[in-house]
Amino acid sequence: YTKFDFKVIQTEHFDVYYYERERIAAMDAARMAERSYAKLSKVLNHEFRERKPIILYASHSDFLQTNATEVGGEGTGGVTDFARNRAVLPFTGSYADFEHVLIHEMVHQFQYDVWSRGRAGAGIQTLIAIAPPLWFAEGMAEYLSQGPIDSETAMWLRDASLEGKLPTIEQMTLDPYEFFPYRFGHALWSYVAERWGDEAVGAILKATLAGGIEPAFRRTIGLTIEQLSEQWRDAVQKRYLPEIGARARARAVADELLTEKRSDGTLHLAPALSPDGSQVVYFSEKDFYSVDLYLADGVTGEVKRRILQSGISSNYETYRFINSQANWSPDGKYLAFAAKRGPRDDIVIVDVERNKQVGRIEPKLSGVTTPSWSPDGRRLVFTGYEGGFSDLFIVDRDGKNLRRLTQDKYADLHPVWAPDGKSIAFSTDRGPETDFRTLAFGNFRIAVYDFQGGSVRVLDKMERGRNASPQWAPDGRSLAFVSDRNGVSNIFLYDLGEDEVYQLTEFYTGSQGIVPLSPVLSWAAQADRLAFVYYEQSKYDIYSITNPRALKRTPYRQQTVDSVGMLARVVVPPLDTTRSLQVREEVRPQVGEGGSIYRTPQGFRSSSEVSRSGDSTQLLQPVSVAALLDSATYSLPDTSEFTLKDYRVRFSPDYIARPSIGYARDNFGRGFFGGSAISLSDILGNHQLIFAGYVNGRISEAQILAAYANLSRRINWAVGLSQDPYYYLEPTQFISGTNPGENIRVTRIRRLVVRSAFGSAYYPVSRFQRIEAGVRFANVDDALLRINEPYNSAGALTRDPFLETDNLPGVSYFQPSAALVFDNSLFGYVAPFYGRRYRLELAQTVGNWNFSQVTADYRRYDRILGPIVLATRALYFGRIGSDAEEFRIFAGSTDLIRGNTSGSYRRNECLNANDPEAETGCAELDRLIGTQIGIASVELRFPILNPSFGTPAGIPPLEGAIFYDVGLAWDQRSTIRWSRRDGDDDLRVRTPLKTLGFSVRTNLFGFAVARLDYSIPQDRPAVKGLWTFSLGPAF
């Protein structure tokens, strides 16, 4: 949608790409990058040989528009690709959160740099050979960016331990979708680093070059993967299972509201209770695949309906379900929530009763989250994102009078209006520990903005933990919020009159959403009910508490028990809360531990010992990830050390197809074959070049493409040159030979070599719809190839076959085109499974050949029951005009009317056909050839085997389908009838051909989709059934 004019900040180790709107934040990010590099380089004992690119976007909405790499969607915080080692990420409005993602992606840059031996993209074979599982790569990135186990990872570990679902390393490797690699991988690397020292992390990473993952662990720590897995799981269970007696599940103190049993789905996020508590809206995938906003009964949890629609809607691309929350108007009639529309976020106002949008506010900011109504229902407060920063804004409900309340680098999230309308509570990183000069960031605290003085007051007793998601009590005298100050995300109450904090819950897992800063609380003022998100059994459920202030006991005092802690030194409570990585002597001896040694910069040491210097009498302080992450000033550069440059387009290869070349000679002739292709682009992916050439015989018949595409603006355009050979089988002839008794079988092939200069443009109306326009100038080299096979009366060849070429007059034509394209389908393992797609295109040729080309292709995918999908297609494609027959169409391919391949006719109906009136020499095959085709297909698709069935990730998914095709091909001389009559001309009367069959498809490890079809043609009595194999996704 947006043209970004990028510039470059060149630091010692990075090229940081940014645009002017985010310049201030980008300068800080460049400083963070150099500081993070110094820390990671020290821990991993590795240095870059070349500067790495970091591409920054001011918001997630901008980030979703990147051309540099593929972005997964709302849940993707950053991406690093192997080919270029590019880290691409957006600012999040919180410097602390941004730095976590920055370091996470930088760890991937270090990993790729090690595996490619310092040359970006050069080690693809090494990467394939090592095949690092997600727990290895992502878990390491989480550990080195977060440090030892934090409250979020501890929450996952407690839940998995209690439910008996703590995975082995083998399970994490084989099924990363079932066992989240970020959290469990983080815990595993925390254990490894705590027990063997942080330097072991880098040693294991480098050791993968000499044999892969398993030998790297065995060589470095002396344990096999299986032994490490057993000891890690044992440590986790010893660490967290004893806490069961001291903590409670949510159902012990609250009522179930939204769970999988009551409301379907495993995600129930960001609840918003109506003022009277009778209704609740929340984000969920329910029984589907994309997250939408749903309305349910506020007491029973019975789902009423979906609120509007995103994900597959042309109006809104996504709701901000991870970092945002809907909010009810004081009268309970309207909802306000943030949704992405086009290049930015809007505030959408919906009449709940009618489920109709009645308002849309366009703040013209980079991003919007968590709008909240004023008590009089006339205004809204929200977090707005601009230039990489988050601030508080208010606006009238009609979109007028936008006003900024804060303007600084602090994070200002989760605003909620006080019942008296005089103040706003929100979560922020303001505090004495936050210093933007040294880029030190303190914890999140609850603060109050006062309208009378325009001042911000950070509440007392917020020094520990992450404090977020504030909600006002109905009387406005206290605030509920979520805090992990004791290592578990619990609900707390701040009494404004007493200036005291009270802990209301003592949960076993925790009250948290997808990420720690997700909003999780909602307080219904009239009903005095508090709804909250609770994580259990690997799901996010919503519970509610009536009169939550009744849980108020004595003021909270910081506990000595920390539920985060360490794993390798499990002791009886009270648990040790220190984060020293020095492992005690008593935990070093372990069952199955080997006696290997490995080399460090300071010398050799046993795999079971803490890092020592070469002098065994002197203990060297080990490298500490926790200490490095806590050090804000470690290698922090000044901006005067940076160089600012304008961005210049420089092309480098994305991929190169392996070149091939060969020479062949046989009875039909001789020639070269082979070719290659190369794709190049700039670092931003805005400018792309592709060159390809393949030859199979003669150079004049080579397939050649040279194209340039510009994606830097909303209108994408491309220009290029191409040469494409086309071959059409003409009727076979039999003629007399030059020798007595000799006949010649002449196989005639029409060859068209189309040389084109083309240009095209694409305008995206929305994420799902675009308008295309193109123009092409083509020159066609026309020829008739005759393969002559002389034979005698006995059918034996009398001499070698020979080729003759009759060159026909060439033609030229000019062809403009226009198309409307829509696609909101969701693609599964082998084919789309939901949504619809269509393409309406018109092209007209002008010149030596004149014809109109029309395409109307509509496809729909409807879920019938569970994963069973009904896929339907209606296709018309035709060329109409005086020269339409110069390009004929064959409707019998495996993508059109199945069970009608040309080879199957030549083996059956056309075995001895020699019809001089037929284009192919066979009337039965001719009925599949025309200038126009119409196809209708229906498929009932169902899964046979995929990871959702619990199969290991290494087994390719299988899908089955029962299909029915009906279609026909015709030209201007044809007569179309539903059924054939006696005496009808076999060539001129065309009737629909029908096929019934079943298919099995599989995804070959992401490289291709293989299809095996068994087709039963209904109009070919001699053919009972045909097997065909093809590559490519189903329609």
Secondary structure, DSSP 8 states (H G I E B T S, - for coil): -----EEEEE-SSEEEEEEGGGHHHHHHHHHHHHHHHHHHHHHHT---SS-EEEEEESSHHHHTT-SSS----TT---EE-TTT--EEEE--B-HHHHHHHHHHHHHHHHHHHHHTTTSTTTTHHHHHHH---HHHHHHHHHHHHH-S--HHHHHHHHHHHHHT----HHHHHH-TTTS-HHHHHHHHHHHHHHHH-THHHHHHHHHGGGT-HHHHHHHHHS--HHHHHHHHHHHHHHHHGGGGGG-B-GGGTSEEEE-HHHH-SSB-EEEEE-TTSSEEEEEE-TTSSS-EEEEEETTT--EEEEES--SS-SS-SEE-TTT---EE-TTSSEEEEEEEETTEEEEEEEETTTTEEEEEE---SSEEEEEEE-TTSSEEEEEEEETTEEEEEEEETTS---EES--SSS-EEEEEE-TTSSEEEEEE--STT-BTTTTB----EEEEEETTTTEEEE-SS--SS-EEEEEE-TTSSEEEEEE-TTSS-EEEEEETTTTEEEE---BSS----SSTTS--EEEETTTTEEEEEEEETTEEEEEEEESGGGG--S-----S--SS--STT--SSS----------GGGS--TT----EEEETTEEEETTS----SSTTS------HHHHHH-TTTT---GGG-EEEE-----EEEEE---EEEEEEETTEEEEEEEEEEEEE-TTSSEEEEEEEEEEE-GGG-EEEEEEEE-SSSSEEEEEEEEEEEEEE---EEEE-SSTT-EEEEEEEEEEEEEEEEEEEEEESSSSEEEEEEEEEEEEEEEEEEEEEEE-TTS-BSS--EEEEEE---EEEEEEEEEEEEE--EE-SSSEEEEEEEEEEEEE-EESS--EEEEEEEEEEEEEETTEEEEEEEEEEEEESTTGGGS-EE--STTSSTT--HHHHHTTTTTT---TTSSSS-HHHHTTEESEEEEEEEEEEEEEE-GGGT--TTS--EEEEEEEEEEEEE-TT-EE-SS--TT--TTTEE--EEEEEEEEEEE-TTS-EEEEEEEEETT-TT---EEEEEES---
